[in-house]
């Protein structure tokens, strides 16, 4: 698993959380939805990396 890919996913999650938090201040539902989407994307990226790690364990 790539540490770089994990870092990018974590950064995307933080970006999404910040965007969602800002939408709570501004009341912008579109920003809230985009923030949630970024968090979901990050979660999916982490899941892909988990699968890669598991496959590598099985192969090694």
N, C-alpha and C positions, 0 to 999 in steps of 0.2 A: 504494500500500500504506500502510496505517495504521501509523504508528510505535507508536501506542497498542496495536494488536492484537499487534504483535511483542513489545512489552514485556510484555503479559499472558501471551503464550505462554512467554516466557523465565521469567517469574515462576512459572508453573505447572511448568515443567521444574525449576527450583530447588527448589520445594516438594516435587516428587516425589523428587528426589535426596536431599533431607534426610529425607524420610519413609522412604525405602529404607535410608539409612544408619542411622537410628535403629532400624529393624527388625533390622539386623544386630547391634546392641547388645542389644536386648531379646529377639531370637529370635522375634518375632511374624511368622509367614508372611503373615497377612492384611495387615499394614501394608506388608510388602514388595511384595505384589501391588498394593496401592493406589498405592504409590509408583511402581511400574513403569507402571501405567495412566496416572497423571498425566504421566509422561514421554512416553508414547506419544501422549497427547492433545496435548501441546505440540508434538511432532514433526509431527503432522497439521495443527495450526494453522499452523505455519511453512510447510508444504507448500502450504496454501491461499493463504497470503500470497505465496509464490513464484509461483504460478499467476496470481494477480491482477497481480503486477508484470510478468510476461511478457506478459499480455494488454494491459496498459497500454502497454508498449513497442511492441507490434505496432500498436495503434490510433494511437499518437502518431507 
